[in-house]
Amino acid sequence: MYKDIISYQLADGVTEQHSFKVASKIIDSWMQAQPGFVKWEIHSNAEGSYTDIVYWESKAAAQKAELAMANMTEANEWYACYKTETIKTLKLTELVRLEPASL
């Protein structure tokens, strides 16, 4: 499993509800059609910032989707939700998953 982790603040005047509406459009119109896409989680913290975790089956699938973003019709509306200077990304590859043993 590969994860793109994106931290950011919403742009001035953009509500949380609006950003969720735009995210839903992105999922429905583009992201779910990307090979290897698993899911997209949006988290918030007490300081008012957000962290998205986008799960991919592989690093290659995530990279291919990243290149395809340039052709996404909703890109401008999506990017307008964020203060661009606050965006930070982290890319993680799962090495091992440790879970409690079943009883």
N, C-alpha and C positions, 0 to 999 in steps of 0.2 A: 504494500500500500504506500502511496506517495501523497503527501499533503502540501498544499500551498497555504501558508498562513499569512494573512494580510491584515495589518493594523492600520487604523485611520481614524480621523474625525470627520463628521459630516460637514459639508460646506454650509456657510452662513445661509439661513433661511430654509434649509432642507430639513424636513421633519423625519423622524424615525419611520413613521407610517409611509411617507413618500418613498423613502429608500427601500422599504420592504416591497412596495408595489413595483418599483423598478426591478428589484432583484427577482421577483416572481416572473416578470416579463422576460428577463434574461434566461431564466431556467426554462420557461415554456418555449421560447422562440429560438434558442440557440444552444444553451449549455447541455440540455438533456440529449441533444443530437450528437454531441462530441463523443467519439469513441473513447472508452475508458473512464468517463465521468461516473462518479459514484454518488456523491452528495455534497451539499454546500450548507454549512452551519454559520449563523451570524450570532456573535456573542457581544455583550456590552460589559463595561466595568464601571466601578463607582466614580471614576473621574470623567465619565462621559465619552470615552473613546470606544471604538468597536474593533473586534477581531473576527475576521471571517476565516473559516477553515474549509478549504475545498479539497475533497478526497478524490484521488485518481487511482486507477488500477496500477499505473506505472508512471515513472518519470517521463518516459517517451510520450505517453498519452497527454500528460500535462503540457509538455513542451509543444506538441503539435497543436493543441488547443490555444496555447498562448500566441502562436503565430497566426492562427485563424481569427483571433480577436480583431485584427485590422480590418476584416471584412464584415464585421458584425454591424447590422443596421442600427441597433440601439446603443452603440458605444458612446456616443456623445451624451445621451441622457444618463447613462450609467456613470460615466466619469464626472459629470456635473454634480453628482451627489457627494463627492469627496473634496476635502481640502487637500489638494495634490501635495503640498509641502509636508503633510503629516503621514503620508503613505509609507509604510515599511513592510517589506516582505521577508519571509523566511520559508525555505523549502526543505521539507523533511522526508526522509525515506525510512519507513518502519523496518527495523532490523529484527526485532523479536517482540512478540506479544505475550506478556506474562499475565495469567489469569488464575484466580483461586481454583484449587482442585474441587471437583464435584464431591458432594457428601454422599 
